[in-house]
Amino acid sequence: MGENEISKISEGLRKIGIGGLTVFKAKGRGKTIPKRIHAELGTEIYTPEFSDSYVVLLVLPDTKMDEAINIIKANCKIGKVFVTPVIHAVDLATGAESEQAI
């Protein structure tokens, strides 16, 4: 997932009323083997064990889940979407809890 894809996903989510989004860069290894790269002034070629990727973290109401997944799928061709329940949320600034906190 590239930076352009992150921007498109962010814009799409904003259009359906999802304002909160956390993005961080990570290194990882998936099923695909990363491209070989040149090192040491181009004299040595090696395959890195890990490649760079982005992780997008969303906490949203169940009613927005399908729309959010569709926006991500429409703007990103590589990656995974994991859906997991959030048991409880508290907004420390306002004191709001549960769905009002997100």
C-alpha positions as CSV (number, residue, x, y, z in Angstrom):
1,M,0.0,0.0,0.0
2,G,1.6,3.3,-1.1
3,E,1.1,6.8,0.2
4,N,-1.2,7.7,-2.7
5,E,-3.5,4.8,-1.8
6,I,-3.5,5.9,1.9
7,S,-4.6,9.4,0.8
8,K,-7.4,8.0,-1.4
9,I,-8.6,5.7,1.4
10,S,-8.5,8.6,3.9
11,E,-10.6,10.8,1.5
12,G,-13.1,8.1,0.9
13,L,-13.5,7.4,4.6
14,R,-14.0,11.1,5.3
15,K,-16.8,11.1,2.7
16,I,-18.8,8.5,4.7
17,G,-18.2,10.3,8.0
18,I,-15.2,8.5,9.4
19,G,-12.8,11.1,10.6
20,G,-10.4,9.1,12.8
21,L,-7.6,7.2,11.1
22,T,-4.2,6.0,12.3
23,V,-1.5,5.1,9.7
24,F,2.0,3.9,10.5
25,K,4.8,2.5,8.5
26,A,5.9,-1.0,9.3
27,K,8.3,-3.7,8.0
28,G,7.1,-7.2,7.4
29,R,7.2,-10.3,5.3
30,G,4.2,-11.7,3.4
31,K,3.7,-14.5,1.0
32,T,5.3,-12.7,-1.9
33,I,9.1,-12.5,-2.1
34,P,10.4,-8.9,-2.2
35,K,12.2,-7.6,-5.3
36,R,15.9,-8.1,-5.4
37,I,17.9,-4.9,-4.9
38,H,21.5,-3.7,-5.5
39,A,23.7,-3.0,-2.5
40,E,27.3,-1.9,-2.2
41,L,27.4,0.5,-5.1
42,G,25.5,-1.9,-7.3
43,T,28.0,-4.7,-7.1
44,E,26.0,-7.0,-4.9
45,I,22.3,-8.1,-5.4
46,Y,20.3,-9.5,-2.5
47,T,16.7,-10.1,-1.6
48,P,15.6,-8.3,1.6
49,E,13.9,-10.4,4.2
50,F,11.4,-7.6,5.1
51,S,9.7,-5.0,3.0
52,D,8.1,-1.7,3.9
53,S,4.3,-1.4,4.2
54,Y,1.7,0.7,5.8
55,V,-0.8,-0.3,8.5
56,V,-4.1,1.5,8.7
57,L,-6.0,1.3,12.0
58,L,-9.7,2.2,12.1
59,V,-12.2,2.0,15.0
60,L,-15.7,2.5,13.6
61,P,-19.3,1.5,14.3
62,D,-20.5,-1.8,12.9
63,T,-22.9,0.1,10.6
64,K,-19.9,1.6,8.7
65,M,-17.8,-1.6,8.4
66,D,-18.9,-2.8,5.0
67,E,-18.6,0.7,3.5
68,A,-15.1,1.2,4.9
69,I,-14.0,-2.2,3.6
70,N,-15.3,-1.4,0.1
71,I,-13.5,1.9,0.1
72,I,-10.2,0.2,1.1
73,K,-10.7,-2.5,-1.5
74,A,-11.5,0.1,-4.2
75,N,-8.3,2.0,-3.5
76,C,-5.8,-0.7,-2.6
77,K,-5.0,-3.9,-4.5
78,I,-2.5,-5.4,-2.0
79,G,-2.9,-6.1,1.7
80,K,-5.3,-7.5,4.2
81,V,-8.2,-6.3,6.2
82,F,-8.7,-7.7,9.7
83,V,-11.9,-7.0,11.6
84,T,-11.8,-7.4,15.3
85,P,-14.3,-6.2,18.0
86,V,-13.4,-3.4,20.4
87,I,-14.9,-4.2,23.8
88,H,-14.9,-0.7,25.1
89,A,-13.7,2.8,24.2
90,V,-13.2,5.9,26.3
91,D,-12.3,9.4,24.9
92,L,-10.0,10.8,27.5
93,A,-10.5,14.4,26.4
94,T,-14.3,14.4,26.6
95,G,-15.1,11.4,28.9
96,A,-17.4,9.9,26.2
97,E,-17.6,6.2,26.2
98,S,-18.6,3.3,23.9
99,E,-19.7,4.3,20.4
100,Q,-19.9,8.0,21.4
101,A,-16.1,7.9,22.0
102,I,-15.4,6.9,18.4
